[in-house]
Structure formats: structure tokens, C-alpha cells
């Protein structure tokens, strides 16, 4: 008798825990990224790049089937370390979500690149992608400086580039 009571009790607890998960779980995610000043105008971070405080970014999720339909938007401003954080409620598995640059607080480093992928970063906001952590970290985004720093030539040589591209 005690054995069957224990089995019933354990079964009831298991059932209630699944019931609680179904009713109380709320998908909440945190998008954390960085914004930098691309001081060499090459659309990637180097040793002479710097992180930007006060830069504005925007997260937009769009319906995968109808990209004109925005399902979520959020904005953030970077802190002194160039870090932004956007809280997102709900799972956006069937959507395309991108963080993009909006505005720089640095007048000398405020140009948004128009080619390549430096001005936006895609991010998966779903609990069904194998990532357990609710924090999602998209690629860093970079505003470009008006004029490249003089030391950029040396930086590019260190990285294996010459004036026209990759060194042989």
C-alpha cells in the first residue's frame, strides 16, 4: 500500500511540474551586443578600433513569410563599454531578427556602412535552437570614422593585407 501511495505521489508531482511549466514558462531573451568605431574603415574590429558610448541600435523581428510585417521592435543605447542590451519577450522562431545601427554619439565616427554586413547582425531569438542561455550575442556592429587613422596601414600589414588586398 505504501509503495502504491508513493508511486501516485511521485506521478502527481511529475504531472504538476509539467503543468506548471506549460502555464508559467515565459520565453524571455536578452540581446547583448557591442558597437565600435571602425577607425580603419574596413568593417571589422582591429587593435585601433574603439567601443562607442551612446550609440543607438534597433532590433527588428519580421515575419519570415511576410518580411514587411514587423512582429517586434526594440531599441537600446550603448554604455561606456559600447555594450547594449535589449529585452525580448516571446519566442521568435519563425521570424528574421536583426539588430542594426541607428545613430552614433561620436560626430567623427558616425557613418553607417552601406555595403557588406557591418551595419546589421542577425540573431536567433528562440528556445528551439539548442541554445540554453537566454542571452543572445550578435556580431559587433561598427560605425565608420570619417577618415582612417594613419596607423591603419601598419595594422593592415600586421593582418596580412597590403594596399590592394591580401598579401601573397
Steps between C-alpha positions, in 0.01 A plus 500: 500500500780742590671418173190587294448823695861598426453428130179706490670785686801500267272483195292791628813709563631427151164592347480824699854598404418457129176693552696781668750513215221517243316781682780704651788483259549822316768529235716797585823578318770764532684627194845625604740642247774752446540804278842627397662774297660354188803728501652332193179494291536126428178374665659284768647558843879557528741593778446871423119481502316633803165420656239775481296640786158648421445318171140413417400161359167347403381140504230410248338159457302435184268221399701255289211456255422873475812708576298822483320390818702612804418280799734655756717811532727617777768766537800550726792736562851377570674551833858625556633161380299507177257234629124505438228273641148448366244288684271292281187317614379201304650250261571630149593170335308564178636852461807675365649720775775755437675762709602806299686825556293815537709790631844566645571748776851552355490763224834380357383138490141492385493369145286189459650259246271442202672196352587172666354391832657745745180697558278211616528162670249217494412332827302186583237568766359158572515233766488235227850546361710304749616808691408476867621842612234774453775749405560534127815673375493625140816603317643843591377794294725781382454862405778623271732788579498783242870448420707192578769542765860524369599184695247292307754420226721331759202322656397363161856382429499319835180327390649392167356770274685737269362811326295298251390197703641186653873448483615195305 
